[in-house]
Amino acid sequence: MTISQADGNVCTVSTLTTEKQETASSVESPVIYLPGTDCAIKSQASLSAYTSYRVGGAAQWYIAPRNLEALQAGLKYAKERGIPVTVLGAGSNLLVSDGGLAGLVIATRHLRYSHFDPQTGQLTVAAGESIPSLAWAAADLGWEGLEWAVGIPGTVGGAVVMNAGAHNSCTADMLVSAQVLSPDGALETLTPGELGYSYRTSLLQGRDRIVTQATFQLRPGADPAKVLAATKQHKQHRLTTQPYNFPSCGSVFRNPKPYSAGWLIEQTGLKGFQIGGAQVAQLHANFILNRGGAKASDIFCLIRHIQHQVQDRWSIWLEPEVKMLGEFQLAC
Ligand SMILES: Cc1cc2nc3c(=O)[nH]c(=O)nc-3n(C[C@H](O)[C@H](O)[C@H](O)COP(=O)(O)OP(=O)(O)OC[C@H]3O[C@@H](n4cnc5c(N)ncnc54)[C@H](O)[C@@H]3O)c2cc1C
């Protein structure tokens, strides 16, 4: 069997398993699986469904492996065809271009397991586990340490890569080790020291390593009611200070210390400013909201507009925290 790719390349997938699937209209369409796995490969999968901005084009190829073997098979599949790989966690810090992404997108959302060890206080979790769910689960058990993370709608893998943080705590503070997979399929365990952590940064950004698992150090034995109250308080604080009512990626820009990006944008008079369906939030100026029907290009152009306006007023070029994937037109 031969599959034609959008760019005109042809990849022969004669080794792939296919099977016929019935649809409501009884039209049969072949489902393609990674060799030796039950992991389906989707072609031209819309990524707007998999990012918190709800924008972006399609992935040329898309898989969401459920285990390490399928993940390794996905890397092999991409390597054999010489196509690029992009890793997607919960897509809560991503702006995917309207033109979509070439190559293989690997979503970690189905890589799931968690193990709380009461002897050591360590929590070992798969990359696709949800950070807020872990924060609530830890609170229910009376384990301290993750209260700050309850409002960060990402995965474990995304948090490890981004050094996600809030309320003066961050991933690096809690991390004992991260297991990563290299493009040749080899696993390695890295310590925070080896990950080069600083503010919302790690050495994993822009690299070809995939985080498969992480171990965090928590503090068991506290009163669950107390931990739960602190967790709820953090969540409530965010709900009153940040706009959760429209799609966004959270803070768009890094804070250029000693300033906060939100304050600079607000002082530049940009709250409420809108391009297409993308708007600078009234509640928090470092958030750009998809007010409905926004394209990735609207958000991109608003980012550029903010950067230029803040540069003119304060001589500071705001650096995006959001990761932009795909191609964007420079002419806005
Ligand atoms: C409403 C809202 C509030 C937010 N608040 C905060 C906040 O308070 N603090 C904060 O730090 N962030 C915040 N964010 C941003 C975002 O949630 C974090 O950056 C989060 O850590 C991203 O995780 P993710 O799984 O969604 O990663 P994605 O957005 O899917 O990916 C982010 C980057 O990590 C890479 N990546 C993801 N998973 C892996 C993996 N397993 N292996 C290798 N690379 C990987 C991706 O390729 C990409 O480069 C917020 C976002 C929203 C929408």
The ligand as a Gaussian input file, in Angstrom:
#p B3LYP/6-31G(d) Opt

LIG

0 1
 C       -5.451000      29.120000      31.209000
 C       -3.975000      28.791000      31.254000
 C       -3.226000      29.092000      32.380000
 C       -1.851000      28.805000      32.407000
 N       -1.140000      29.107000      33.547000
 C        0.165000      28.792000      33.604000
 C        0.922000      29.069000      34.791000
 O        0.427000      29.564000      35.789000
 N        2.242000      28.735000      34.789000
 C        2.842000      28.156000      33.721000
 O        4.037000      27.871000      33.792000
 N        2.156000      27.897000      32.590000
 C        0.840000      28.193000      32.506000
 N        0.143000      27.936000      31.354000
 C        0.844000      27.406000      30.166000
 C        0.898000      25.872000      30.058000
 O       -0.194000      25.275000      30.729000
 C        2.214000      25.330000      30.610000
 O        3.314000      25.833000      29.877000
 C        2.235000      23.793000      30.553000
 O        3.362000      23.326000      31.253000
 C        2.289000      23.248000      29.128000
 O        2.070000      21.847000      29.187000
 P        1.433000      21.074000      27.967000
 O        1.359000      19.651000      28.319000
 O        0.163000      21.720000      27.561000
 O        2.542000      21.302000      26.872000
 P        2.342000      21.742000      25.334000
 O        1.720000      23.091000      25.312000
 O        1.650000      20.672000      24.596000
 O        3.840000      21.833000      24.875000
 C        4.702000      22.827000      25.362000
 C        6.123000      22.513000      24.891000
 O        6.579000      21.335000      25.517000
 C        6.868000      20.314000      24.553000
 N        6.410000      19.054000      25.135000
 C        5.220000      18.761000      25.691000
 N        5.212000      17.534000      26.201000
 C        6.436000      17.014000      25.952000
 C        7.067000      15.765000      26.212000
 N        6.431000      14.773000      26.852000
 N        8.348000      15.588000      25.829000
 C        9.023000      16.565000      25.170000
 N        8.487000      17.754000      24.866000
 C        7.208000      17.980000      25.267000
 C        6.109000      20.713000      23.308000
 O        6.753000      20.210000      22.129000
 C        6.202000      22.234000      23.384000
 O        7.450000      22.686000      22.929000
 C       -1.226000      28.203000      31.293000
 C       -1.991000      27.883000      30.150000
 C       -3.349000      28.166000      30.136000
 C       -4.155000      27.801000      28.912000

